[in-house]
Amino acid sequence: MFTRCRPAPASIFRRLGPVLSSRSWRWIPRRRSIPRSGAAVASTLALALTACVYGFAGGGLPNIKTVAILPFDNQTPEPTLTKDVNDAVLEAFQGRLGLRPAGEANADAVVRGKVVRYDADVPISFQAGQGRTDVTKRQVQITIDVEILDQRQGKTLWQKQGLTEVGEYQPPQEADGRKIALDKLVKDLVDGAQSQW
């Protein structure tokens, strides 16, 4: 898997424009005379190419190879949420970021947080019946506070309060809605971590 890279600054392509097409990466003729100095062209090309360095890392964060996922505090009446959230976060950090699990004392990074709200019965779709109204679709809402800490440098990599996601389900399949909401939450966490590359 390739790691992300930042595009080269536009000024580099303006300087290279007459010599190199950034879209097709082929040599194109220049209206003005092409610089006679091969060193000038080579140094400009080297600058453009080094603006984006590729590698075969696991998609993780620089200098962070291991992570400790601390059990999320659960401030809701749903006791299984702690395990569900921790399992989903650990799977995402291992699978999507390529980090290895480690104990808190030895980990490069620590993820900690709390589940502050869980609502599994939010009606979103109704169907009228004879003398009654049936709920045909509901959604689960999960809200967490989370922090990703770089222990090596002693700084917070990413933090979010009140991160909320929802998952729709057809009654009585609450577990399906919970899984959808958890998948969205861990995607938010991974995106947040990757935004600090």
N, C-alpha and C positions, 0 to 999 in steps of 0.2 A: 504494500500500500504506500502510495506517495504521501508525503506530508504536504500541508498547504504551503503556499508561498505568496508573498506580496508581489503584485505586479511592479515592473520596473517603472520609475518615474517617467512622466510624459516628456520631460526635458531630454532624456536620453534618446527617445525615439525621434524627437525633433532633430537632434544632432545627427542621428543615423538615417533619418528619413530618405535623404537623397541616395544613400548607399544601400540601405537594407529595408525591405518592406516588412513591417511587424506582423502583417497578416499572413503572408505566405512564406516568410523567411527565405526569400530568393533574392538574388542580386537583380537590381533594376538599374536602367541607365539614369544618369543624373543630367539635369538640364545645364547646370554649371559644370565646371571642370571637376573631376574627381580628385580628391587630395592626392598629391604625388607621394606623400610620406606614408609608407606602409606602417610605420610605428604608430602614427596618429590613428589610422583606421583600426589597427589591432588593439590599441589601448581603449578606444571607444567601444569596440565589440566586447572586450573583456569586462568593461564596466557594466555593459548592458546584461551580459550573461551572468555575472556574479550577483546581480540584484535579486536573483531567484535561485536559491540553492535547494536542490531536491535531495531526498534521502529515503531510505527504506525503513523508517521507524514504524512502530506499531500505531502511529496516530496519536501518540501521547504528548505530554508537555515536555519542554526542554528541561533537562537536568532532573526530571522526576520520573523515576522508574517504578517506585513502590507506593502503595496507598493503604491507609487504614480507614475503614468505614466504621465509625463508631455507631453503636446502636442509637437510633433516633429516639429522642424522648417522645412519648405519646401522650398528648393532652386531650385525647378523645376517648369516648367510651368503647371504642372498637379495639380489643386487645391484640388482634392478629396484625394490625397495621405496622407495628414496629418491624416484625420479620419480613412482611411483604415489601416495605419500603427499602429496608437494608439489602434484601436479596436482589431487588431490581437495580439499586444503585451499584452494588458490587459487580453484578453481571455487566452493566453498561461500562463501568470504568475498566474492567478487564477486557471485555470484547471490543469496545469501540475506541478506547484510548490506549489499550495494550499495557496497562499497568498491572503489576503483580501485587497481590494482597500481602500485607505485612502487619506486625504488631505496631501499636501506636508509638512505642519508644523508638522503633527502628525505621519507621516509614518516612519517605521523603515528603509525602503530603497526607493530610488528615481531612476527612470529610465528616462534618458533624452537623446535626440539625435537630429539628423537632417537628412533629406533625401537630399542627395547631387546630386543624378543623377537618372534619369528615362528615359529609352529608350524602347519604346513599339513596335518598328518596325524593329527588327534586323532579316533580312532574313537568314534562315539556310538550307532550302531545296527548290530546284527548279525542274520544269518540263518543258521540251522544248515542244513548240507548233508550229503551222504553223506561221512563221513570228514573233513569240514572245516567251518570257520565262515567265512562271507563277511561282510565289512563292507559294509553297504548305505548308510551315511551317515557322513560325516566332517565335521569343522569346522576352519576356519582360526582361529587366535588371533593377534591383533596387539596388542602392548603398546607404548605410547609415553610419553615424558615431554614436556610441552609448556608453553610460556610465551607469553603475549600481553602485550607491553610497550607502554605509552603513552609514546612518545618525547618528546612535547611536555611532559608533566609529569614524566617520568622515574620512572614508577612501574609496577609490574606490575598489569595489569588482571585477569588470571586465570592461574592456574598449576595444573598437575596432574601428579603423579608416578605412574607405573604405571597409566595409563589403558588399560584392556584391553577389547577388544570381540571378538566371535566372529561367524563367518559359516558357516552350514551349507551343505554341498553333497553331491551324489551323485558318487562316484568315477566317472570321473577329472576332474571339472569343478572343479578347485581354483580356477581364475580366478573362478568364480561366487562361491565362498565368500569369496575375498579382496575382491571388490567389495562384498559385503554388509557385511563387517567394516569396510572403509574408510568406507562410507556412514554406519555407526553412529558411527565415530570422529569424522567431521567434524560430525555432528549434535551430538555431545557438545561439540565445540569451539565451535560456533555458540551453543549454549545457554549455555555458560560465558561467552562474550563478552557475550551479551545479558543475563546475570544481573547485569552491572555497569552497566546503564543507570541 
